[in-house]
Amino acid sequence: NKWSDSSASVGANLTTKDEDFGQPSIKKKFYKVYINYKNASGAGSKTATLQYQLNGRGSFANFGSAVTLSTDTDWQMAVFTAASSIIGQSISYKLTVTATDIEINELTIEWRPLRARAEDSS
């Protein structure tokens, strides 16, 4: 067989660890994810999808809609908003991008702890 070095389109995946934010026994509601990124080459439109997995088990599900990333080579912010209420004790994310020339600086998760409401004792 002869070696061929023709290029192919390849995507990039990033999966985070299962994060409980130091409070493993408290249920949390997850709202948004902010990803600070830069298009290293400035070439072409790229699409990013974000999926999530709750409590370290089960399959990954979509966290809102896909986002088209900027072709700008300066730092940008992609915002993913949950399509519905996402409640769990911990969460892991999988980011998939249609290209490999993206640099990620940080991933910020917007969440709130859920506290049990006091019940009426009357």
C-alpha positions as CSV (number, residue, x, y, z in Angstrom):
1,N,0.0,0.0,0.0
2,K,1.1,3.5,-0.8
3,W,1.0,6.2,1.9
4,S,-1.5,9.1,1.2
5,D,-1.2,12.3,3.2
6,S,-4.4,13.9,1.8
7,S,-6.2,15.8,4.5
8,A,-9.5,15.0,6.1
9,S,-12.0,17.1,8.1
10,V,-11.6,16.2,11.7
11,G,-13.5,17.5,14.7
12,A,-12.4,18.0,18.3
13,N,-14.0,16.7,21.5
14,L,-13.5,17.8,25.1
15,T,-15.1,16.0,28.0
16,T,-15.0,17.4,31.5
17,K,-14.8,15.4,34.7
18,D,-18.0,14.8,36.7
19,E,-18.2,17.9,38.9
20,D,-20.2,18.3,42.1
21,F,-18.8,21.7,43.0
22,G,-17.7,20.6,46.5
23,Q,-21.3,19.8,47.5
24,P,-22.0,16.2,46.5
25,S,-25.1,15.7,48.6
26,I,-27.0,18.9,47.3
27,K,-29.1,18.9,44.2
28,K,-28.3,21.6,41.8
29,K,-30.1,23.3,38.8
30,F,-27.9,24.0,35.8
31,Y,-28.7,27.0,33.6
32,K,-26.0,28.0,31.2
33,V,-22.4,27.3,30.1
34,Y,-20.1,30.0,28.9
35,I,-17.1,28.9,26.8
36,N,-14.3,31.4,26.2
37,Y,-12.6,30.5,22.9
38,K,-10.5,31.7,20.1
39,N,-10.6,30.6,16.4
40,A,-6.8,30.0,16.0
41,S,-6.8,30.1,12.2
42,G,-9.6,32.5,11.6
43,A,-10.8,30.3,8.8
44,G,-14.3,29.1,8.1
45,S,-17.4,28.7,10.2
46,K,-17.4,26.2,13.0
47,T,-20.2,24.7,14.9
48,A,-20.1,23.6,18.6
49,T,-22.5,21.3,20.4
50,L,-22.6,20.8,24.1
51,Q,-23.9,17.7,25.8
52,Y,-24.3,16.8,29.5
53,Q,-24.4,13.7,31.7
54,L,-25.9,13.8,35.2
55,N,-24.5,12.2,38.4
56,G,-21.7,10.3,36.6
57,R,-24.0,7.8,34.8
58,G,-26.2,7.4,31.8
59,S,-25.7,8.7,28.3
60,F,-25.0,12.3,27.2
61,A,-27.9,14.5,26.2
62,N,-28.0,17.8,24.3
63,F,-27.6,20.9,26.5
64,G,-29.6,23.3,24.3
65,S,-28.9,24.2,20.7
66,A,-25.7,24.1,18.7
67,V,-23.7,27.4,18.5
68,T,-21.9,28.8,15.5
69,L,-18.5,30.0,16.5
70,S,-17.0,33.3,15.3
71,T,-14.2,33.3,12.7
72,D,-12.6,36.1,14.7
73,T,-9.1,35.3,16.0
74,D,-9.7,37.3,19.2
75,W,-11.2,35.8,22.4
76,Q,-14.9,35.3,22.1
77,M,-17.7,33.9,24.3
78,A,-20.0,31.1,23.3
79,V,-23.2,30.8,25.5
80,F,-25.1,27.5,25.8
81,T,-28.5,27.8,27.5
82,A,-30.3,24.7,28.8
83,A,-33.4,23.9,26.7
84,S,-35.2,22.7,29.9
85,S,-34.6,22.3,33.6
86,I,-31.5,20.2,34.3
87,I,-31.3,19.1,37.9
88,G,-28.7,16.7,39.4
89,Q,-26.1,16.4,42.1
90,S,-23.2,16.5,39.6
91,I,-22.7,17.1,35.9
92,S,-20.2,16.3,33.2
93,Y,-20.0,18.1,29.8
94,K,-18.9,17.0,26.4
95,L,-18.1,19.8,23.9
96,T,-17.8,18.8,20.2
97,V,-16.5,21.3,17.6
98,T,-16.4,20.7,13.8
99,A,-12.8,21.8,13.6
100,T,-9.5,21.3,15.5
101,D,-8.2,24.9,15.3
102,I,-10.1,26.2,18.3
103,E,-8.4,27.3,21.5
104,I,-10.4,27.1,24.7
105,N,-9.5,29.4,27.6
106,E,-12.2,28.5,30.2
107,L,-15.6,26.9,30.7
108,T,-17.9,28.6,33.2
109,I,-21.1,26.9,34.5
110,E,-24.0,28.8,35.8
111,W,-25.8,26.8,38.5
112,R,-27.7,27.2,41.7
113,P,-28.2,24.9,44.7
114,L,-31.7,23.6,45.3
115,R,-32.8,23.7,48.9
116,A,-35.7,21.7,50.2
117,R,-38.7,24.0,51.1
118,A,-40.2,24.0,54.6
119,E,-43.4,22.1,54.7
120,D,-46.5,23.5,56.2
121,S,-47.0,21.9,59.7
122,S,-50.6,22.9,60.1
